Amino acid sequence: MADIRHSILIDAPAERVRSLVISAAGFSEWWAADSSGTEDGAAELGFFNKSTVYRLRLESQSAQEILWRCETGEEWNGTRLRFALTDSGPTTTLRFMHEGWANETDYFTSCNTTWGELMYRLKAAAEGKSRGPLFLSCVLADKVSESFGQLQLHWITVPLTNFWKNSVGKCGSVIRIRQPRSRFETHEGENLVSLIRPLSKLFPQTM
């Protein structure tokens, strides 16, 4: 058996951190935008237009620990998500485990990397500096960049607005922006359209 482990110090009370890991509504603030509760009390998280859906069931809870059992997923099924909280007044130490993996597969390693990023998004949400969920309904809300002064690889995904509806497809498609920043690609299904635009004017908040 193999376990993923992370630990992070959060500048927020334990109760605030707990609220982000106790329900689908909490998960939607930092993990997956498409998170909802089911009638039988489980939480379902949809990824990439629900091409992947993870169903989690709350197995136990206390002021110090939240434990979820995964009920779906080829490698996730039967694993558990453990959120252990150490309350230090204004700060909280979160010790996270995704435990019970059958093997250390490539997907295990990939999930370990993803959980690391998710811990920082959870921290930001708890501290009132939310970056939003890592997984939007159909795309990753990611930014990857190298150090300043080098040629950067910079991926950003944003929803298309009505402004682009008539020029590049239906509202609800996505724009993927990559370096150099003067070029971006839009895609809807299998169609890919490459356009040249001064992105500093279109998306100044990402520059």
C-alpha positions in Angstrom: 0.0 0.0 0.0 1.1 3.6 -0.7 0.1 6.9 0.8 0.4 10.5 -0.3 1.3 12.9 2.5 1.4 16.7 2.8 1.6 19.2 5.7 1.0 22.9 5.5 0.7 25.8 8.0 -2.4 27.9 7.5 -2.9 31.4 8.9 -6.5 30.8 9.8 -8.5 29.2 12.7 -9.1 25.4 12.5 -12.8 25.9 12.1 -12.3 27.8 8.9 -10.0 25.2 7.5 -12.5 22.5 8.6 -15.3 24.2 6.7 -13.3 23.8 3.5 -12.8 20.0 3.8 -16.1 18.9 5.3 -18.5 19.2 2.4 -18.8 19.5 -1.4 -19.4 23.2 -1.0 -16.1 23.5 0.8 -14.3 21.5 -1.9 -15.7 23.9 -4.6 -13.7 26.8 -3.1 -10.3 25.3 -3.8 -10.5 21.8 -5.4 -13.2 21.3 -8.1 -15.8 23.9 -9.2 -18.2 21.1 -10.1 -18.7 19.8 -6.6 -22.2 18.8 -5.3 -23.8 16.7 -2.5 -25.9 13.7 -3.3 -29.2 12.7 -1.8 -27.5 9.9 0.1 -25.0 12.2 1.7 -21.9 11.7 -0.5 -20.0 14.4 -2.3 -19.4 14.2 -6.1 -16.6 16.1 -7.8 -16.8 16.4 -11.6 -13.7 17.0 -13.8 -13.4 17.9 -17.4 -17.1 18.1 -18.1 -17.7 15.1 -15.9 -15.5 12.8 -18.0 -14.2 11.9 -14.5 -16.4 11.9 -11.4 -15.1 11.0 -8.0 -17.6 10.2 -5.3 -16.5 10.6 -1.7 -18.4 9.5 1.4 -17.7 11.1 4.8 -16.5 8.2 7.0 -15.8 10.0 10.2 -15.5 13.5 11.5 -14.3 15.4 14.6 -12.9 18.8 15.5 -9.4 17.4 14.8 -9.9 15.1 11.8 -12.1 14.7 8.7 -12.0 11.3 6.9 -13.5 10.7 3.4 -13.7 7.3 1.6 -13.4 7.3 -2.2 -16.1 5.2 -3.9 -15.2 5.6 -7.6 -12.1 5.8 -9.8 -9.9 2.9 -11.0 -7.1 3.8 -8.6 -9.0 6.0 -6.2 -11.8 3.5 -5.3 -11.2 2.3 -1.7 -8.6 5.0 -0.9 -9.2 7.6 1.9 -8.6 11.3 2.2 -7.6 12.2 5.8 -7.5 15.9 6.9 -5.9 16.2 10.4 -6.1 19.6 12.0 -3.9 20.9 14.8 -5.4 24.1 16.2 -2.9 26.7 17.4 -5.3 29.6 17.9 -4.9 32.0 14.9 -3.1 29.3 12.9 -3.7 25.7 11.9 -1.4 22.9 10.8 -3.1 20.7 8.3 -1.7 17.2 7.8 -3.2 15.6 4.7 -3.0 12.0 3.6 -4.5 10.3 0.6 -4.0 6.8 1.9 -4.5 3.2 0.8 -3.3 3.3 -2.8 -2.6 -0.2 -4.1 0.7 0.8 -5.8 2.9 3.8 -6.5 1.9 4.1 -10.2 2.5 7.0 -12.5 -1.0 8.3 -11.7 -0.1 8.1 -8.0 2.9 10.3 -8.6 0.8 12.7 -10.7 -1.8 13.0 -8.0 0.9 13.7 -5.4 2.0 16.7 -7.5 -1.6 17.8 -7.8 -2.3 17.5 -4.1 0.7 19.8 -3.4 -0.9 22.5 -5.5 -4.3 21.9 -4.0 -2.9 22.4 -0.5 -1.8 25.9 -1.4 -5.2 26.7 -2.9 -6.9 25.4 0.3 -4.5 27.6 2.3 -5.3 30.7 0.2 -9.1 30.1 0.5 -8.8 29.7 4.3 -6.8 32.9 4.6 -9.2 34.9 2.6 -6.9 35.1 -0.5 -8.8 32.6 -2.6 -7.4 31.7 -6.0 -10.5 29.7 -6.8 -10.6 25.9 -7.5 -7.8 24.3 -9.4 -10.3 22.4 -11.5 -13.0 24.4 -13.3 -15.9 22.5 -14.9 -14.0 21.6 -18.0 -10.4 22.9 -17.7 -7.5 23.4 -15.3 -7.2 26.9 -14.0 -3.5 26.7 -14.0 -0.5 29.0 -14.5 2.9 27.6 -15.0 5.8 30.0 -15.5 9.5 30.0 -15.3 11.6 32.6 -13.6 11.4 36.3 -14.7 13.8 37.2 -17.5 13.7 33.8 -19.2 11.5 32.6 -22.0 8.4 31.7 -20.1 5.9 28.9 -20.5 2.7 30.3 -19.3 -0.6 28.5 -19.5 -3.8 30.2 -18.5 -7.4 28.9 -19.1 -10.3 31.3 -19.1 -13.9 31.0 -20.2 -14.9 32.7 -23.4 -17.2 35.7 -22.8 -20.0 37.0 -25.0 -17.5 39.4 -26.5 -15.9 36.4 -28.4 -19.1 34.6 -29.1 -19.5 35.7 -32.7 -15.8 35.5 -33.7 -14.5 32.2 -32.3 -17.4 30.0 -31.3 -20.0 29.5 -28.7 -19.9 31.2 -25.3 -18.7 28.6 -22.9 -15.7 27.5 -24.9 -12.3 28.1 -23.4 -9.2 30.1 -24.3 -5.8 28.6 -23.6 -3.1 31.2 -23.5 0.6 30.3 -23.8 3.9 32.0 -24.2 4.8 34.0 -26.1 2.0 36.1 -24.8 1.1 37.6 -28.2 -0.3 34.2 -29.2 -3.3 32.3 -27.9 -5.3 29.3 -29.1 -9.0 28.7 -28.7 -10.6 25.4 -29.0 -14.0 23.9 -28.9 -14.2 20.2 -29.3 -11.7 19.1 -31.9 -11.6 22.5 -33.7 -8.5 24.6 -33.0 -8.3 28.2 -34.1 -5.0 30.2 -33.7 -5.2 33.9 -33.4 -2.8 36.8 -32.9 -3.9 39.5 -30.4 -2.2 41.9 -28.0 -3.2 40.0 -24.9 -2.0 42.8 -22.6 -5.1 44.7 -23.7 -7.4 41.7 -23.5 -6.3 40.1 -20.3 -4.3 42.8 -18.4 -4.9 40.9 -15.1 -2.7 38.0 -16.4 0.2 40.0 -17.6 
